[in-house]
Amino acid sequence: MQLYNYRILKNHKLSLDNFSLISIDDKTILKIRQWRNKQINILRQSKKISIKDQEKYFKNEILPDTKIISPKNIILAFVKSEKLIGYGGLTNICWKSKRAELAFLLDNKYAGKVEDSEYFFPIFLKLTKILAFKILKLKNIWTETYSIRPQYIKQLELNHYLRTGIVKEKILIDNKYYDSYFHRLSSKKNSLL
């Protein structure tokens, strides 16, 4: 089984309480595909992902990133008490300007539930702050969130992410237009935990 350990991360496990961000493996990759296909309406994804396409993406895009010191993406499994509950990390990393986009998605059985946005997501935000600012020495994390997920927008702002813009009626979901909210977290203005 292929384990995707990042060269840039000396320790492949980052923990807080009983939650961790760890390296993903082939089994996790297939779970990610299922979650993304089920939650396609909240993602920047236009069609369902086949098993072949998912494996190809990870082989061609993510695996090479694990071997270099300045990867474009760092994708990790999100686990609670060693049980896989989601995934996420930092994507579209620009090492020159020291910024990255936040990515996060939970297992379908948790997604959209109260514990998702009020419990799991804030812990994930704390772990990614440590990853971005303490370990990778980035300056900013940014996000794009559709207004169909107001609970996530609320948690971003409760966790010191500054709203930097809104694109009105950007996405059509189930015959209704939703806005796109952009947020940024700076390493200068925020405590790490």
C-alpha positions as CSV (number, residue, x, y, z in Angstrom):
1,M,0.0,0.0,0.0
2,Q,1.4,3.4,-1.0
3,L,1.8,5.9,1.9
4,Y,2.1,9.5,0.8
5,N,4.7,11.0,3.3
6,Y,5.9,14.5,2.5
7,R,9.6,15.1,2.5
8,I,9.0,18.6,3.8
9,L,7.3,17.3,6.9
10,K,9.8,15.7,9.2
11,N,7.0,14.1,11.3
12,H,4.1,12.7,9.3
13,K,1.7,13.2,12.2
14,L,0.4,16.5,13.7
15,S,-1.8,16.0,16.7
16,L,-4.1,18.0,19.0
17,D,-6.0,16.2,21.7
18,N,-7.3,13.0,20.0
19,F,-7.2,14.5,16.5
20,S,-4.4,14.2,14.0
21,L,-3.3,15.1,10.5
22,I,-1.4,12.2,9.0
23,S,-0.1,11.0,5.7
24,I,-2.7,9.5,3.4
25,D,-2.5,6.1,1.8
26,D,-4.2,4.4,-1.2
27,K,-7.2,3.5,0.9
28,T,-7.7,7.1,1.9
29,I,-7.5,8.2,-1.7
30,L,-10.4,6.1,-2.7
31,K,-12.5,7.4,0.3
32,I,-11.7,11.0,-0.7
33,R,-13.1,10.2,-4.2
34,Q,-16.4,8.9,-2.6
35,W,-16.7,12.0,-0.4
36,R,-16.0,14.4,-3.2
37,N,-18.5,12.8,-5.5
38,K,-21.2,12.8,-2.8
39,Q,-20.5,16.4,-1.8
40,I,-19.8,17.7,-5.4
41,N,-22.2,20.7,-4.9
42,I,-20.0,22.4,-2.3
43,L,-16.8,21.9,-4.2
44,R,-15.1,23.4,-7.3
45,Q,-15.6,20.1,-9.1
46,S,-17.8,19.9,-12.2
47,K,-18.2,16.2,-12.6
48,K,-17.9,12.9,-10.7
49,I,-14.4,11.5,-10.3
50,S,-13.8,7.9,-11.5
51,I,-11.5,5.6,-9.6
52,K,-9.0,5.7,-12.6
53,D,-9.1,9.5,-12.6
54,Q,-8.5,9.7,-8.8
55,E,-5.6,7.3,-8.9
56,K,-4.1,9.2,-11.9
57,Y,-4.4,12.5,-10.1
58,F,-2.7,11.3,-7.0
59,K,0.0,9.5,-9.0
60,N,0.7,12.5,-11.2
61,E,0.0,15.5,-8.9
62,I,0.3,14.5,-5.2
63,L,2.9,11.7,-5.2
64,P,5.6,14.0,-6.9
65,D,4.8,16.7,-4.4
66,T,5.6,14.4,-1.5
67,K,9.2,14.0,-2.8
68,I,10.1,17.7,-3.1
69,I,11.0,20.4,-0.5
70,S,8.5,22.9,-2.0
71,P,5.3,21.0,-2.8
72,K,2.3,22.7,-4.5
73,N,-0.1,20.7,-2.3
74,I,0.0,19.0,1.0
75,I,-2.9,16.7,1.4
76,L,-3.4,14.9,4.7
77,A,-5.9,12.5,6.4
78,F,-7.9,14.0,9.3
79,V,-8.3,11.3,12.0
80,K,-10.0,11.2,15.4
81,S,-8.7,8.5,17.8
82,E,-6.9,6.9,14.8
83,K,-10.2,6.7,12.8
84,L,-10.4,8.4,9.4
85,I,-13.0,11.2,9.5
86,G,-11.9,13.5,6.6
87,Y,-9.1,15.0,4.8
88,G,-7.6,18.4,3.9
89,G,-4.5,20.4,4.0
90,L,-2.9,23.2,2.1
91,T,-3.2,23.6,-1.7
92,N,-2.1,26.0,-4.3
93,I,0.9,26.8,-2.2
94,C,3.0,29.7,-3.4
95,W,6.4,29.5,-1.7
96,K,7.5,32.9,-3.1
97,S,4.7,34.8,-1.4
98,K,4.4,32.2,1.4
99,R,0.6,31.6,1.0
100,A,-1.7,28.6,0.6
101,E,-5.3,27.8,0.2
102,L,-7.1,25.8,2.9
103,A,-8.8,22.5,1.8
104,F,-11.1,20.5,4.0
105,L,-13.8,17.8,3.6
106,L,-15.3,15.4,6.0
107,D,-16.6,11.8,5.6
108,N,-20.1,11.9,4.3
109,K,-21.6,10.6,7.5
110,Y,-20.4,13.7,9.4
111,A,-20.6,16.4,6.6
112,G,-23.3,19.0,7.2
113,K,-24.0,17.9,10.8
114,V,-23.6,20.2,13.7
115,E,-20.5,18.4,15.0
116,D,-18.9,18.9,11.5
117,S,-18.8,22.7,11.6
118,E,-18.8,23.3,15.4
119,Y,-16.4,20.6,16.5
120,F,-14.4,19.0,13.8
121,F,-13.8,22.0,11.6
122,P,-12.4,24.3,14.4
123,I,-10.0,21.6,15.4
124,F,-8.9,21.2,11.8
125,L,-8.4,24.9,11.6
126,K,-6.1,24.8,14.6
127,L,-4.0,22.0,13.2
128,T,-3.6,23.7,9.9
129,K,-2.5,26.9,11.6
130,I,0.3,24.9,13.2
131,L,1.2,23.3,9.9
132,A,1.1,26.5,7.9
133,F,2.7,29.0,10.3
134,K,4.9,27.0,12.7
135,I,6.1,24.2,10.5
136,L,6.0,25.6,6.9
137,K,6.6,29.2,7.9
138,L,3.9,30.5,5.6
139,K,2.5,34.1,6.0
140,N,-1.1,33.6,4.9
141,I,-3.8,31.0,4.4
142,W,-6.8,31.8,2.3
143,T,-10.1,30.2,1.6
144,E,-13.1,30.2,-0.7
145,T,-16.4,29.1,0.7
146,Y,-19.8,29.0,-1.0
147,S,-22.7,30.6,0.9
148,I,-24.5,27.3,0.9
149,R,-22.2,26.6,3.9
150,P,-22.9,29.5,6.3
151,Q,-21.8,27.4,9.3
152,Y,-18.3,27.2,7.8
153,I,-18.1,30.9,7.1
154,K,-19.1,31.5,10.7
155,Q,-16.4,29.2,12.0
156,L,-13.7,30.8,9.8
157,E,-14.6,34.2,11.2
158,L,-14.7,32.8,14.8
159,N,-11.2,31.5,14.2
160,H,-9.8,34.8,13.2
161,Y,-10.1,34.5,9.4
162,L,-10.7,37.9,7.9
163,R,-13.3,38.2,5.2
164,T,-11.6,39.7,2.2
165,G,-14.3,39.6,-0.5
166,I,-17.5,38.2,-1.8
167,V,-18.3,37.3,-5.4
168,K,-22.1,37.5,-5.7
169,E,-24.0,34.7,-7.3
170,K,-20.9,32.9,-8.4
171,I,-22.1,29.3,-8.4
172,L,-25.4,27.6,-9.4
173,I,-26.3,24.7,-7.1
174,D,-29.7,23.0,-7.4
175,N,-31.1,25.8,-9.6
176,K,-30.1,28.5,-7.0
177,Y,-27.2,30.9,-7.1
178,Y,-24.9,31.2,-4.2
179,D,-22.2,33.7,-3.3
180,S,-18.5,32.9,-2.8
181,Y,-16.8,34.2,0.3
182,F,-13.1,34.7,0.5
183,H,-11.2,34.7,3.8
184,R,-7.6,35.1,4.8
185,L,-5.6,34.3,8.0
186,S,-2.3,36.0,8.5
187,S,0.5,34.7,10.7
188,K,1.2,38.2,12.0
189,K,-2.2,38.9,13.6
190,N,-3.1,35.5,15.1
191,S,-2.1,33.3,17.9
192,L,-1.3,29.8,16.8
193,L,-3.9,28.1,19.0
